[in-house]
Amino acid sequence: MINLHDIRYVRLGTENLEEAQRYATEILGLEVIRKMETSIYFRSDERDHTLCYFRGDPGDHTAGFEVTTQEELTAAADTLANNGFRVYAGTSQDCGERYVQQYINFIDPSGNSIDLVLRPHNSGQRYFPSRDAGITGFSHIGLRTTDAQRDEKFWTQLASARVSDRLGEAALLRIDGVHHKIALFPSTYAGIQHVNHQVESVDDVMRAYYFLREKGIKIMFGPGRHATSGAVFLYFMGPDRMVYEYSTGVRIFTEEEDATHHPRQFSPHDPKALCLWGSKPEMAEFQSDNLAAA
């Protein structure tokens, strides 16, 4: 069993590192923690970094998840190898680039690159935003799946994720009390579909809406409220067509709720299942026909 503790970071390739830095600071409101020749690291909370842009293929995405002990990392590697996955153990240089003690990487059934990391670094200083976006931290990712039912089984049977709710074939998976840390969206190709940062209040979501419009950033969905998690959200376009999201008020399960919760099934053809307020998404993965794909 792969015992997932938390999501730690995303690594995104880009052909324009300077533009990625400008966007991450001036638009998203992240803090540059270090700048290297071919990569830039950004903070959004107490973690050493939660986003790394590196010079490379814009389709090259990796999501990093934390495990808590050496035994758990070894067990994860064994579980993956025994189920036919090729496991790569990071070199000391690789670990240094990720600011972790150890990690392994594998490719999930859809072709997504996943790091499992041990003892990732935290920072000894407070997150200092580049603009007052109200960000409280990096929270979850949307992950593309070419077979939603197969990948749901992977994340819940080989790994420790649990299904909170389903929207059509899209499963929203939690690995702690937060309603979801992974959202599996049916697609024809692999990759991270969106990156979420939590903000402090609904006011921050609405301030962002007007700020982004003023800056000419394309709004992809929202403002709205999800029927599944209860979160108030705003999705908007970033570099290399990566979608970013601000949200607030996501449901947090108590221990009792976590143990007894039965996933709800929402219809992809019900517009209010996507947004209780009636906002319409522009992302292909959020369209009803895509969500209904078996």
Rosetta silent file (secondary structure, phi, psi, omega in degrees, C-alpha in Angstrom):
SEQUENCE: MINLHDIRYVRLGTENLEEAQRYATEILGLEVIRKMETSIYFRSDERDHTLCYFRGDPGDHTAGFEVTTQEELTAAADTLANNGFRVYAGTSQDCGERYVQQYINFIDPSGNSIDLVLRPHNSGQRYFPSRDAGITGFSHIGLRTTDAQRDEKFWTQLASARVSDRLGEAALLRIDGVHHKIALFPSTYAGIQHVNHQVESVDDVMRAYYFLREKGIKIMFGPGRHATSGAVFLYFMGPDRMVYEYSTGVRIFTEEEDATHHPRQFSPHDPKALCLWGSKPEMAEFQSDNLAAA
SCORE:     score description
SCORE:     0.000 S_00000001
   1 L     0.000  135.893  175.385    0.000    0.000    0.000 S_00000001
   2 E   -92.515  107.887 -175.240    1.203    3.506   -0.866 S_00000001
   3 L   -91.292   97.750 -176.868    0.411    5.539    2.241 S_00000001
   4 L   -80.536  130.761  179.540    0.009    9.126    1.041 S_00000001
   5 L   -97.530  -47.466  179.910    0.462   11.803    3.703 S_00000001
   6 E  -164.853  163.107  171.304    0.033   15.053    1.760 S_00000001
   7 E   -84.539  140.784 -174.217    0.606   16.714   -1.572 S_00000001
   8 E  -114.202  -44.221 -174.170    3.869   18.686   -1.583 S_00000001
   9 E  -161.859  167.479  165.773    4.592   20.327   -4.927 S_00000001
  10 E  -125.625  146.156  176.012    4.150   20.467   -8.659 S_00000001
  11 E  -119.640  124.026 -173.756    6.971   20.718  -11.192 S_00000001
  12 E  -126.769  128.016  174.494    6.055   22.298  -14.536 S_00000001
  13 E   -76.308  148.948  176.448    8.140   22.617  -17.666 S_00000001
  14 E  -152.328  147.095  175.583    8.099   25.898  -19.576 S_00000001
  15 L   -87.313  -12.500 -177.570    9.890   27.326  -22.580 S_00000001
  16 L  -128.507   86.269 -175.496    9.697   30.839  -21.118 S_00000001
  17 H   -66.152  -34.939 -178.794   11.042   30.829  -17.572 S_00000001
  18 H   -66.920  -42.197  178.405   10.992   34.617  -17.295 S_00000001
  19 H   -67.898  -37.500  177.049    7.299   34.845  -18.182 S_00000001
  20 H   -61.434  -41.092  177.975    6.499   31.996  -15.774 S_00000001
  21 H   -65.201  -44.119  179.498    8.242   33.930  -12.993 S_00000001
  22 H   -58.979  -45.530 -178.839    6.395   37.131  -13.840 S_00000001
  23 H   -64.686  -46.728 -176.208    3.057   35.343  -13.794 S_00000001
  24 H   -62.372  -31.267 -178.734    3.738   33.416  -10.587 S_00000001
  25 H   -92.624  -52.945 -173.717    4.684   36.580   -8.723 S_00000001
  26 H   -75.515  -31.469 -177.163    2.648   39.405  -10.279 S_00000001
  27 H  -101.074  -57.599 -178.081   -0.525   37.401  -10.965 S_00000001
  28 H   -68.764  -39.301 -178.130   -0.598   34.379   -8.637 S_00000001
  29 L    92.344   26.023  178.416    1.101   36.134   -5.735 S_00000001
  30 L   -85.779  164.448  179.466    3.697   33.469   -4.913 S_00000001
  31 E  -102.689  128.350  172.375    7.092   34.119   -3.337 S_00000001
  32 E   -71.765  121.161  179.514   10.302   33.363   -5.221 S_00000001
  33 E   -99.069  -30.496  172.692   12.351   31.301   -2.790 S_00000001
  34 E  -162.273  149.445 -179.901   15.283   30.618   -5.106 S_00000001
  35 E  -125.887  121.652  179.051   16.227   31.162   -8.718 S_00000001
  36 L  -108.528 -179.239 -178.075   18.601   28.827  -10.528 S_00000001
  37 L   -65.144  -37.993 -175.489   19.902   28.875  -14.085 S_00000001
  38 L  -121.895    9.981 -179.386   17.189   26.552  -15.395 S_00000001
  39 E  -155.190  153.988  177.610   14.548   26.555  -12.654 S_00000001
  40 E  -133.363  133.952 -178.108   12.684   28.837  -10.248 S_00000001
  41 E  -108.982  137.924 -176.728   11.110   27.733   -6.952 S_00000001
  42 E  -126.425  144.994  176.953    8.044   29.387   -5.443 S_00000001
  43 E  -110.285  151.548  172.555    6.463   29.233   -1.982 S_00000001
  44 L  -136.227    1.195 -178.507    2.832   29.626   -0.975 S_00000001
  45 L  -166.372 -153.640 -174.179    3.015   28.410    2.644 S_00000001
  46 L   -76.568  -10.694  178.887    5.418   26.887    5.191 S_00000001
  47 E   -70.264  153.069  179.626    6.781   24.308    2.739 S_00000001
  48 L   -53.198  -47.621  173.898   10.190   24.929    1.148 S_00000001
  49 L  -156.274  154.069  177.127    8.433   25.237   -2.191 S_00000001
  50 L  -122.340  -11.593  177.860    5.111   24.219   -3.685 S_00000001
  51 E  -142.260  132.017  172.310    5.744   25.095   -7.334 S_00000001
  52 E  -126.929  119.905  169.363    8.854   24.715   -9.449 S_00000001
  53 E   -95.900  131.968  177.524    8.977   25.982  -13.003 S_00000001
  54 E  -129.727  152.991 -179.713   11.901   24.588  -14.996 S_00000001
  55 E   -72.072  116.988 -177.544   13.097   25.211  -18.523 S_00000001
  56 L   174.142 -165.652 -178.740   11.745   22.319  -20.565 S_00000001
  57 L   -63.273  124.394  178.946    8.765   20.818  -22.364 S_00000001
  58 L   -61.660  -15.939  176.483    5.551   22.610  -21.281 S_00000001
  59 L   -89.847    1.186 -178.930    3.859   19.207  -21.246 S_00000001
  60 L   -88.832  102.810 -177.389    6.343   17.860  -18.678 S_00000001
  61 E  -122.329  141.672  172.321    4.444   17.844  -15.360 S_00000001
  62 E  -136.553  136.765  172.974    5.208   16.074  -12.081 S_00000001
  63 E  -108.895  134.282 -179.673    3.168   16.005   -8.872 S_00000001
  64 E  -108.105  131.665  178.643    4.966   15.296   -5.595 S_00000001
  65 E  -123.296  143.695 -177.544    3.342   13.517   -2.651 S_00000001
  66 E   -93.047  139.427  163.485    4.829   12.973    0.782 S_00000001
  67 E  -114.594  159.036 -166.689    5.217    9.697    2.677 S_00000001
  68 L  -100.675  -17.817 -177.810    6.271    9.864    6.311 S_00000001
  69 L  -137.565  161.643  175.883    8.784    7.064    6.927 S_00000001
  70 H   -60.686  -38.028  179.898   11.534    5.131    5.193 S_00000001
  71 H   -63.191  -39.192  179.411    9.441    1.983    5.640 S_00000001
  72 H   -67.681  -38.380  178.603    6.517    3.605    3.835 S_00000001
  73 H   -66.441  -42.386  178.083    8.723    4.681    0.923 S_00000001
  74 H   -63.472  -43.707  179.271   10.189    1.172    0.650 S_00000001
  75 H   -63.292  -38.282  178.279    6.722   -0.386    0.843 S_00000001
  76 H   -63.887  -44.347  178.989    5.482    1.995   -1.865 S_00000001
  77 H   -61.651  -41.843  179.429    8.374    1.054   -4.167 S_00000001
  78 H   -65.427  -43.529  179.402    7.675   -2.656   -3.575 S_00000001
  79 H   -59.636  -45.702 -179.357    3.939   -2.214   -4.188 S_00000001
  80 H   -64.721  -48.161 -178.809    4.578   -0.400   -7.452 S_00000001
  81 H   -62.018  -40.906 -179.432    7.210   -2.870   -8.677 S_00000001
  82 H   -68.512  -16.859  178.710    5.036   -5.865   -7.769 S_00000001
  83 L  -107.959   18.422  170.593    2.209   -4.381   -9.833 S_00000001
  84 L    88.485   10.111  178.751    4.284   -3.826  -12.938 S_00000001
  85 L   -92.273  140.290  175.832    5.302   -0.177  -12.517 S_00000001
  86 L   -82.774  124.684 -175.797    8.840    0.915  -13.241 S_00000001
  87 L  -108.478  128.339  176.966   10.243    2.697  -10.184 S_00000001
  88 E  -108.160  124.943  176.985   13.031    5.246  -10.424 S_00000001
  89 E   -93.201  122.100 -175.663   14.990    6.027   -7.254 S_00000001
  90 L   -63.990  139.553  175.186   16.205    9.616   -7.276 S_00000001
  91 L   -73.466  172.291  177.114   19.935   10.306   -7.160 S_00000001
  92 H   -61.648  -35.923  177.118   21.435   12.666   -4.586 S_00000001
  93 H   -66.337  -43.823  177.384   21.422   15.385   -7.256 S_00000001
  94 H   -58.536  -45.166 -179.144   17.743   14.702   -8.030 S_00000001
  95 H   -63.398  -38.740  177.732   16.899   14.871   -4.313 S_00000001
  96 H   -62.454  -37.709  179.231   18.808   18.123   -4.013 S_00000001
  97 H   -69.291  -24.275 -179.951   16.761   19.631   -6.841 S_00000001
  98 H   -99.813   -8.038 -179.163   13.555   18.639   -5.036 S_00000001
  99 L    57.554   53.175  177.193   14.758   19.576   -1.536 S_00000001
 100 L  -135.727  161.111  176.699   13.897   16.176   -0.101 S_00000001
 101 L   -75.939  -42.093 -179.500   15.923   13.497    1.646 S_00000001
 102 E  -150.326  156.417  171.526   14.780   10.708   -0.698 S_00000001
 103 E  -160.063  159.025  168.857   12.231   10.124   -3.401 S_00000001
 104 E  -125.191  155.861  177.863   11.028    7.676   -5.981 S_00000001
 105 E  -126.969  145.392  173.072    9.254    8.436   -9.226 S_00000001
 106 E  -147.322  165.907  177.319    6.803    6.392  -11.250 S_00000001
 107 E  -107.013  123.523 -176.813    4.391    6.902  -14.115 S_00000001
 108 L   -73.168  174.573 -173.883    0.751    6.273  -13.216 S_00000001
 109 L   -59.323  -23.521  178.731   -1.565    4.232  -15.492 S_00000001
 110 L   -89.947  -10.026 -178.167   -2.516    7.320  -17.528 S_00000001
 111 L   103.813   11.478  177.524    1.084    8.471  -17.995 S_00000001
 112 L   -80.753  137.802  178.181    1.280   11.058  -15.218 S_00000001
 113 E   -85.256  124.508 -175.854    4.662   11.533  -13.533 S_00000001
 114 E  -126.395  127.540  170.603    4.406   11.112   -9.764 S_00000001
 115 E   -98.623  138.166  167.667    7.094   11.669   -7.114 S_00000001
 116 E  -112.997  119.423 -169.051    6.824   10.066   -3.681 S_00000001
 117 E  -117.927  146.052  177.757    9.077   12.028   -1.345 S_00000001
 118 E  -114.606  132.217  177.796   10.512   11.428    2.109 S_00000001
 119 L    52.348   56.558  173.484   11.363   14.258    4.501 S_00000001
 120 L   -66.254  148.795 -175.859   10.695   17.206    2.171 S_00000001
 121 L   -74.288  142.875  166.577   12.088   20.457    3.464 S_00000001
 122 E  -106.714  165.946 -179.684   10.028   23.071    5.251 S_00000001
 123 L  -100.394  148.040  177.107   11.047   26.704    5.557 S_00000001
 124 L   -90.139    4.624  178.917   12.091   28.428    8.746 S_00000001
 125 L  -127.469  158.090 -178.618   10.562   31.711    7.639 S_00000001
 126 L   -69.118  149.789  172.179    7.045   32.858    6.949 S_00000001
 127 L   -65.805  126.466 -178.990    5.645   32.898    3.433 S_00000001
 128 L  -116.908  102.487 -172.845    5.906   36.474    2.175 S_00000001
 129 L   -67.633  150.864  177.278    3.576   36.958   -0.821 S_00000001
 130 L   -79.545  -19.737  168.385    4.607   39.010   -3.814 S_00000001
 131 L  -149.808  160.269 -175.294    1.097   40.497   -3.825 S_00000001
 132 L   -82.849   79.443  178.323   -1.789   40.318   -1.380 S_00000001
 133 L   -90.145  -10.685 -178.896   -3.803   37.531   -2.990 S_00000001
 134 L    82.824   13.574 -176.157   -4.885   36.075    0.357 S_00000001
 135 E   -65.760  132.456  174.355   -3.221   32.714   -0.344 S_00000001
 136 E  -107.563  -12.107  175.469   -3.060   30.371    2.645 S_00000001
 137 E   157.528  159.945  172.021   -1.416   27.471    0.809 S_00000001
 138 E   -71.286  133.963 -171.186   -1.155   25.028   -2.066 S_00000001
 139 E  -125.037  -47.030 -176.613   -3.976   22.500   -1.693 S_00000001
 140 E  -157.041  172.214  175.383   -4.742   20.181   -4.625 S_00000001
 141 E  -129.599  151.987  162.581   -4.366   19.340   -8.290 S_00000001
 142 E   -91.932  130.322 -176.121   -6.629   18.268  -11.095 S_00000001
 143 E  -121.379  128.298 -179.237   -5.026   15.244  -12.729 S_00000001
 144 E   -73.701  143.420  177.313   -5.937   13.995  -16.177 S_00000001
 145 E  -132.964  134.983  176.717   -6.946   10.353  -16.562 S_00000001
 146 L   -89.539   -6.475  175.260   -7.378    8.366  -19.767 S_00000001
 147 L  -153.605   97.088 -170.004   -9.450    5.752  -17.897 S_00000001
 148 H   -63.469  -42.579 -178.210  -11.234    7.176  -14.865 S_00000001
 149 H   -68.189  -40.035  177.127  -12.401    3.902  -13.327 S_00000001
 150 H   -62.109  -46.207 -176.312   -8.974    2.263  -13.718 S_00000001
 151 H   -72.361  -32.329  173.809   -7.172    5.227  -12.188 S_00000001
 152 H   -60.242  -42.085  177.731   -9.650    5.533   -9.330 S_00000001
 153 H   -63.418  -40.607  179.134   -8.837    1.915   -8.448 S_00000001
 154 H   -58.822  -50.989 -174.369   -5.118    2.677   -8.632 S_00000001
 155 H   -72.540  -21.933 -177.463   -5.323    5.633   -6.231 S_00000001
 156 H  -105.570  -17.368 -179.031   -7.711    3.922   -3.801 S_00000001
 157 H  -108.019  -44.498  174.162   -6.496    0.310   -3.874 S_00000001
 158 H   -82.285  -29.805  177.055   -2.736    0.531   -4.445 S_00000001
 159 E  -114.813  174.309 -168.707   -2.616    3.921   -2.693 S_00000001
 160 L   -95.924   10.994  179.664   -4.458    5.218    0.364 S_00000001
 161 L   -67.319  152.788  176.380   -6.716    7.849   -1.257 S_00000001
 162 E  -123.675  146.079  178.894  -10.458    7.732   -0.569 S_00000001
 163 E   -79.338  123.990  174.226  -13.288    8.883   -2.827 S_00000001
 164 E   -87.410  -50.256  178.391  -15.143   11.871   -1.400 S_00000001
 165 E  -153.101  166.240  173.268  -17.550   12.403   -4.308 S_00000001
 166 E  -127.910  139.181  173.419  -17.894   11.726   -8.020 S_00000001
 167 E  -116.004   99.931 -167.796  -18.992   14.110  -10.724 S_00000001
 168 L    61.810 -124.836  178.574  -19.872   11.792  -13.564 S_00000001
 169 L   -90.632   -5.743 -177.803  -16.725    9.684  -13.957 S_00000001
 170 E   -81.144  117.935 -179.894  -14.499   12.279  -12.277 S_00000001
 171 E   -95.933  135.957  175.417  -13.505   11.135   -8.786 S_00000001
 172 E  -104.075  116.551 -167.669  -12.551   13.636   -6.087 S_00000001
 173 E  -112.177  132.456  175.756  -10.002   11.941   -3.834 S_00000001
 174 E  -107.203  150.661  175.018   -8.905   12.844   -0.317 S_00000001
 175 L  -125.128   -1.558  171.125   -5.736   11.681    1.419 S_00000001
 176 L  -147.788 -148.576 -177.712   -6.399   13.493    4.696 S_00000001
 177 L   -76.833  -17.814 -178.666   -9.403   15.415    6.033 S_00000001
 178 E   -69.284  136.849 -173.312   -9.583   17.859    3.113 S_00000001
 179 L   -46.015  -44.007  173.682  -12.388   16.977    0.680 S_00000001
 180 L  -155.465  142.359  171.190   -9.925   16.347   -2.144 S_00000001
 181 L  -111.534  -18.550  176.779   -6.218   16.626   -2.879 S_00000001
 182 E  -132.661  129.890  172.692   -6.545   14.901   -6.281 S_00000001
 183 E  -118.018  116.263 -176.919   -9.378   15.420   -8.776 S_00000001
 184 E   -89.801  115.085 -178.320   -9.306   12.884  -11.606 S_00000001
 185 E  -112.849  123.698  177.750  -10.656   14.366  -14.839 S_00000001
 186 E   -55.842  136.921 -178.175  -11.236   12.185  -17.946 S_00000001
 187 L  -155.995  172.647  176.775   -9.013   13.239  -20.832 S_00000001
 188 L   -97.056   -1.726 -178.652   -7.299   11.875  -23.908 S_00000001
 189 L  -150.592  165.780 -176.645   -3.806   12.619  -22.576 S_00000001
 190 L   -86.203  168.122  173.916   -1.860   12.829  -19.320 S_00000001
 191 L   134.413  166.381  174.636   -0.836   15.865  -17.302 S_00000001
 192 E   -78.636  128.320 -175.281   -1.851   18.180  -14.510 S_00000001
 193 E   -89.470  -37.731  173.071   -5.151   19.822  -15.436 S_00000001
 194 E  -155.814  160.439 -179.469   -5.197   22.569  -12.803 S_00000001
 195 E  -122.712  126.030 -175.524   -3.328   23.723   -9.704 S_00000001
 196 E  -105.477  136.357  166.855   -5.264   24.943   -6.666 S_00000001
 197 E  -120.836  134.147  174.233   -4.292   27.443   -3.991 S_00000001
 198 E   -79.401  142.776  172.652   -6.557   28.097   -1.046 S_00000001
 199 E  -119.064  166.722 -168.358   -7.285   31.715   -0.156 S_00000001
 200 L   -71.547  -36.263 -170.719   -8.531   33.079    3.123 S_00000001
 201 L  -150.879  168.415  173.655  -12.025   34.299    2.246 S_00000001
 202 H   -60.479  -34.642  177.507  -14.718   34.790   -0.372 S_00000001
 203 H   -57.767  -38.677  179.246  -13.554   38.406   -0.507 S_00000001
 204 H   -65.816  -38.283  177.127  -10.168   37.173   -1.775 S_00000001
 205 H   -62.387  -46.528 -177.591  -11.872   35.171   -4.536 S_00000001
 206 H   -70.451  -37.643  175.057  -13.892   38.193   -5.629 S_00000001
 207 H   -60.489  -41.109  178.949  -10.932   40.569   -5.403 S_00000001
 208 H   -62.819  -39.536 -179.193   -9.010   38.130   -7.603 S_00000001
 209 H   -57.468  -48.036 -178.669  -11.843   38.054  -10.139 S_00000001
 210 H   -73.359  -36.065  177.107  -11.711   41.813  -10.685 S_00000001
 211 H   -62.202  -47.403 -177.403   -7.908   41.932  -10.487 S_00000001
 212 H   -65.605  -40.266  177.133   -7.505   39.192  -13.107 S_00000001
 213 H   -61.866  -42.005  179.451  -10.015   40.788  -15.454 S_00000001
 214 H   -63.114  -34.342 -179.459   -8.180   44.099  -15.164 S_00000001
 215 L   -84.752   -0.627  178.599   -4.892   42.343  -16.009 S_00000001
 216 L    77.690   20.587  178.144   -6.403   40.643  -19.062 S_00000001
 217 L   -83.966  131.677 -176.844   -6.166   37.116  -17.621 S_00000001
 218 L   -71.014  124.952  175.077   -8.728   34.747  -19.102 S_00000001
 219 E   -83.854  126.616 -176.007  -11.294   33.523  -16.560 S_00000001
 220 E   -98.653  -23.812 -177.519  -12.015   29.840  -17.190 S_00000001
 221 E  -172.797  128.507  176.065  -14.723   29.168  -14.596 S_00000001
 222 E   104.864 -177.310    2.708  -16.367   31.145  -11.833 S_00000001
 223 E   -63.361  148.946 -179.736  -16.732   32.810   -9.504 S_00000001
 224 E  -164.990 -177.229  176.093  -18.885   29.981   -8.242 S_00000001
 225 E  -131.920  127.658  179.264  -19.451   27.377   -5.557 S_00000001
 226 L   -73.705  134.965  175.184  -18.880   23.648   -6.029 S_00000001
 227 L   -70.683  -27.011 -175.861  -21.751   21.375   -5.015 S_00000001
 228 L   -75.311  -62.336 -174.359  -19.245   18.641   -4.147 S_00000001
 229 L   -91.885  -14.570 -175.993  -16.739   20.292   -1.807 S_00000001
 230 L    80.413    0.036 -175.546  -18.714   23.422   -0.960 S_00000001
 231 L   -75.646  142.648  168.828  -15.747   25.586   -1.944 S_00000001
 232 E   -85.722  132.210 -167.017  -16.133   29.011   -3.535 S_00000001
 233 E  -135.554  163.916  170.224  -13.829   29.007   -6.567 S_00000001
 234 E  -152.737  122.171  177.493  -12.275   30.881   -9.447 S_00000001
 235 E  -107.256  141.030 -177.775  -10.303   29.200  -12.271 S_00000001
 236 E  -150.986  156.484 -172.970   -8.071   31.229  -14.590 S_00000001
 237 E   -79.499  139.440  176.538   -5.509   30.678  -17.336 S_00000001
 238 L  -121.290 -170.185  179.597   -1.783   30.600  -16.661 S_00000001
 239 H   -59.449  148.441  175.471    1.421   30.121  -18.678 S_00000001
 240 H    56.482   29.641  177.306    1.557   27.224  -21.151 S_00000001
 241 H    62.432   24.123  170.455   -2.228   26.833  -20.819 S_00000001
 242 L   -79.644  131.952  178.942   -1.976   25.628  -17.229 S_00000001
 243 E   -93.359  134.018  174.619   -5.147   26.505  -15.325 S_00000001
 244 E  -110.967  155.042 -179.709   -4.851   27.863  -11.790 S_00000001
 245 E  -135.378  137.072  162.704   -7.580   28.011   -9.173 S_00000001
 246 E  -104.480  138.725  173.244   -8.218   30.035   -6.044 S_00000001
 247 E  -150.856  162.549  179.566  -10.807   28.599   -3.679 S_00000001
 248 E  -149.347  151.330  175.873  -11.970   28.927   -0.105 S_00000001
 249 L    82.964   21.763  179.207  -14.301   27.078    2.252 S_00000001
 250 L   -63.067  144.867 -179.450  -13.522   23.526    1.097 S_00000001
 251 L   -65.669  135.381  175.394  -15.146   20.839    3.220 S_00000001
 252 E  -115.606  121.787 -179.905  -12.938   19.324    5.931 S_00000001
 253 L   -79.523  135.716  167.741  -13.934   15.872    7.183 S_00000001
 254 L   -73.862  168.740  177.678  -13.758   15.079   10.879 S_00000001
 255 H   -58.602  -41.244  179.314  -12.270   11.691   11.816 S_00000001
 256 H   -65.944  -43.410  178.916  -15.781   10.296   12.289 S_00000001
 257 H   -64.889  -39.795  179.641  -16.969   11.679    8.953 S_00000001
 258 H   -60.207  -37.681 -177.462  -13.853   10.360    7.225 S_00000001
 259 H   -77.151  -25.806 -171.947  -14.573    6.868    8.541 S_00000001
 260 H  -113.717   -7.208 -174.030  -18.281    6.846    7.682 S_00000001
 261 L   -65.059  133.925  173.464  -18.603    9.045    4.594 S_00000001
 262 L  -108.628  125.500 -177.112  -20.197    7.421    1.526 S_00000001
 263 L   -57.037  137.382  174.731  -19.271    9.102   -1.783 S_00000001
 264 E   -91.478  149.240  177.516  -22.079   10.976   -3.473 S_00000001
 265 E  -107.662  119.973  177.155  -22.679   10.675   -7.206 S_00000001
 266 E  -106.424  143.482 -178.672  -23.378   13.921   -9.070 S_00000001
 267 L   -79.641  131.471  177.825  -24.690   13.999  -12.624 S_00000001
 268 L   -69.685  -14.785 -178.782  -22.381   15.604  -15.182 S_00000001
 269 L   -93.242    0.614  176.685  -25.496   16.795  -17.044 S_00000001
 270 L   -97.231  108.505 -176.849  -26.751   18.804  -14.081 S_00000001
 271 H   -56.816  -32.733 -178.271  -25.276   22.332  -14.394 S_00000001
 272 H   -74.486  -14.221  175.015  -25.759   22.959  -10.666 S_00000001
 273 H   -69.837  -31.798  177.104  -23.582   19.919   -9.876 S_00000001
 274 H   -80.962  -42.530 -178.268  -20.636   21.850  -11.306 S_00000001
 275 L  -148.380  118.920 -179.577  -21.591   25.225   -9.863 S_00000001
 276 L   -66.582  -20.091 -177.940  -24.418   26.006   -7.460 S_00000001
 277 L   -94.172  -11.507  176.600  -24.387   29.625   -8.631 S_00000001
 278 L   100.150    8.623  176.438  -24.688   28.852  -12.340 S_00000001
 279 L   -67.296  146.256 -178.244  -21.203   29.679  -13.633 S_00000001
 280 L  -109.946  129.849 -179.155  -20.260   27.839  -16.845 S_00000001
 281 L   -80.671  150.365  174.046  -16.792   26.302  -17.319 S_00000001
 282 L  -104.361  -10.479 -179.406  -14.666   26.763  -20.413 S_00000001
 283 L   -74.164  136.997 -178.476  -12.220   23.921  -19.677 S_00000001
 284 H   -58.815  -37.724 -176.272  -12.764   20.862  -21.870 S_00000001
 285 H   -66.557  -19.076 -178.340  -12.350   18.501  -18.905 S_00000001
 286 H   -95.959   -0.178  179.392  -15.335   20.128  -17.149 S_00000001
 287 L   -74.561  146.612 -171.896  -17.744   19.696  -20.048 S_00000001
 288 H   -59.573  -40.409 -178.225  -20.645   17.304  -19.389 S_00000001
 289 H   -64.968  -36.241  178.579  -19.857   14.941  -22.295 S_00000001
 290 H   -69.402  -45.169 -179.404  -16.279   14.581  -21.083 S_00000001
 291 H   -64.414  -26.357 -179.193  -17.279   13.983  -17.447 S_00000001
 292 L   -85.171   -7.500 -177.034  -19.767   11.344  -18.572 S_00000001
 293 L   -62.221  131.961  179.336  -17.155    9.400  -20.540 S_00000001
 294 L   -86.173    0.000    0.000  -16.814    5.826  -19.278 S_00000001
